[in-house]
Each structure stands twice: as structure tokens, then as C-alpha cells.
Amino acid sequence: MDYEKIGEYIQLKRKAVGLTQAELGDKLGVTSKAVSKWECGVALPDVSLFLELSEILKIDVSELLVGKDNEVTEDKISKRKNIAIVILTIIVLILLITSTILGIYFINNYDRIKVYQLTSENEDFYIEGKIDTIDDDEYVSISDIDYLPKNNNTFGYYISYELYYEDNLLYQSGNINSYEISNDLIVNFRELLEPISIFIHIPNDVDLKLKSNADQYFLLKINFLNKNNKIVNYGIPITLK
């Protein structure tokens, strides 16, 4: 190693970052005399100080060891530019291909998929759902059923429910094992309705007339035992929004 060359390089970089010999020594935990010896080419910094000294002087360790800045040739600069251009080109191509694929998919599927919202707002129930049409297939889902009782003392035991379209039975739940309701066993009707969830594929022989001005589109029939142990059938009309 060329001690004098390294010493001159340390002095040049020290002045470039605006430090005195004493200030540089304080940062490294050595005396200003030690720094002076480095810069005069009498001695080299301890190996354990190379990394910290390089960070303070804002140089690479490799530059410290040879006593000069790393050379960046025109060839290296040109190669770096070319690599950056290639990477940027690839990114742009990926974005263009992705946007083209998504555009084609959207154009091809725009008329294939339609969604219609379902609702029912009567005095006792609020219901939300939707109809999804994909080509000639239609799917109905009802998942948000909220009981809005005027009388909080309304109780009952839920049994089953069915979904109708005109005279067509589209869905029927299985019956829950029932038992007589006594004064000691009364179940809140609202809590029993919350688990209701329907998702069905409309049979091909059922022609849904998707008109939002219909007074009644689907009919959800709920069967339950009231607290008098009587079976009650409650019909809820469901329409398109």
C-alpha cells in the first residue's frame, strides 16, 4: 500500500466533509496526532477503523485502500444507461400487455355479467340480496335479513323457509326439529332469522322477468311456531331496486 497516497486522500476527503483533524479523531476515538500521522503517510488507520472512517469521509473502503476515487469509465456509464433503458422498457411492456388483456377481458365480458339488487321493506322485515346474470345463467343470493318488529314482545320458534318466483318453488330449507314452546322456553324471533342465507342457480325453465317496477318479484315464506305453539306462515315480497 502507498501510505503517502492514502494519507493525501484521507486529508482531501476530510477537508471535503469540513472536518479538522481533531474533529475526525473525536469521531473515531483517536487523537488528532494519529490523524496527522495518517495524512503524512507515516502510518495507516487501524483496520477496525476502515469502515467507520469510510462512512465519515463518504467514500468506499476500496477507495480508501487505493487512495483515490473509483473510476467510472464512459463504457460503464453507457452500460448502466443501457441496463436502465432495458428495465424501463420491460416494465412499460408489462404494463401495456396487462392493460390490453384487462381491456379485452372487460370488453368481452361487459355484456355477459349483470347484477341486479334485491330489497324488501315492509313493516316487519328488511331484506337485501342480488341477482347475478352470467350469459344465460342466473343466480340469486339473499343474505341480509333483518326483523323489524313493532312489538318487541314478538317471539317464535323458526321452522323453515321457502323462496318462490311466481308459482315456482326455487328453494326450500330443511326443517329444524321442533318442540312445543313453553313459558320457560321462548326464543326471540329476530335472533332465529339471522342465520337465513340463500344462494341458488335459477333453473333454465324459469324465465325471470328482470323489471324493477314489479310490485312483487320473489316471495320469501317463513314458517315458525309462535309462543302459542301455532304454526305461522309469513310471506315477504322481494323486489328489484
C-alpha angles and dihedrals in degrees: 000000000000102000094188093050092048090047093052090048092052090050092049094050093042091057090044091060091044101247131140121222089256093050092049090048091051091053091051097039095244134111126266087244089062090053090048090054090053093051093046090053093243095119143000127237115264112271089242089063097052097092096043092044091051092051092050092049091042094235137118120262087238089058091050092052094053097035098235143077117274110259117241106199125205087248092057092047090050092049092050091050091049092050091049091049092050092049092047091048091051091050092049091048092050091051092048093048092047094048090046092051092047091047093051091047092050093048092048094046102035094095094034098066124052130165126206122190121227126206143165125193113177130143096278108025141045115194133178131187143129146233117225117198118196111179103306095340121097127195127191124201127180116180110144112073119161125182113218106190120188088202114050089201091072108121135168147147115253116230112169145319139216134199119217135188109197102310094337119107103217101174138009125185123219117259120258115227104262133201137182116288115232129187088260093053112052119147125204107247094214093057091049093053097054096081092060110120128162129189117165142159111234111237115248092241091061112085110205112207101212100207121142094205095066114121090216127016107164129010119215111199116198121193121199143153115247123215089269088062092248123138110240125193114207119191118204117191114218122198139180117265 
